[in-house]
């Protein structure tokens, strides 16, 4: 008989400053917090009080400094309250080891055939190759070629996400069997993680999914998800790898517009403000109104524009 499991929460979110408070509140209701990152000396020193937060943020070289700073403070408070904090992300751990090996003179041929590390390398290589092909198509290709490149990248990215979630679920399962409640940090795209965890644990009742970016950004107050069209395309391929769905071209086309008009940088928050969620919800309302023909018309007009002018062009077109 499998052991009885306590509450396990898979919390899906994005690295946004406004997520830190609800995430920390939810973390506080669990015994153990599993972070979506590999173990590092910097994290250990931070939690031990031996590394100031600002130094920690500089050393991890994050794309999201304000989020990382606030989350570091929250984790230190939780650690001081006796919460167990564990970093578990085997895919990224393999990538770091691969990069360190290459920097020391190793090559892909030195990876053990059929090993987990080689499979991680191949998944990362294939996704990166597809992304570079998209960049090239975006510069030189016709619209239909760009759409095809978007779909190719989304398929490879989906394979990479599935591998990441499978490896992480396998690594988390024995740690979760020790009892107590657990909070599992996960990016919004790791939607399949909870399914693989249920499979590994042999239970369906106590693994729960929470969306921390589920906000009311609709003028009528309706709650909505914040998956962009490119994310939805990737999720489609994650759950249906061989999909030939009629919506694929439209999602790919909308993603081109979405990526041009979404604010690309981390925005400061004040109080309970949610600038990222509000921005994403507003951009989603725009792109959901666009047909494939609309995107075909708009993309040549905006693809060389900065975010503000591109958004103005889209707004003018929709008006």
Secondary structure, DSSP 8 states (H G I E B T S, - for coil): -------EEEEEE-S-TTHHHHHHHHHTTSSEEEESS---HHHHHHHHT-S-HHHHHHHHT-S-HHHHHHHHHHHHHHHHTT-EEEE--HHHHHHHHHHHHHHTT--GGGS-TT-HHHHHHHHHHHHHHHHHHHHHHHHH--HHHHHHHHHHHHHHHHHHHHHHHHHHHHHHHHHHTT-S-EEEEEETT-TTHHHHHHHHHT-SSSEEEEETT-B--STT---B----HHHHHHHHHHH-TT---TTHHHHHHHHHHHHHHS--S-----TT--HHHHHHHHHHHHHTT--HHHHHHHHHHHTTS-HHHHHHHHHHHH-
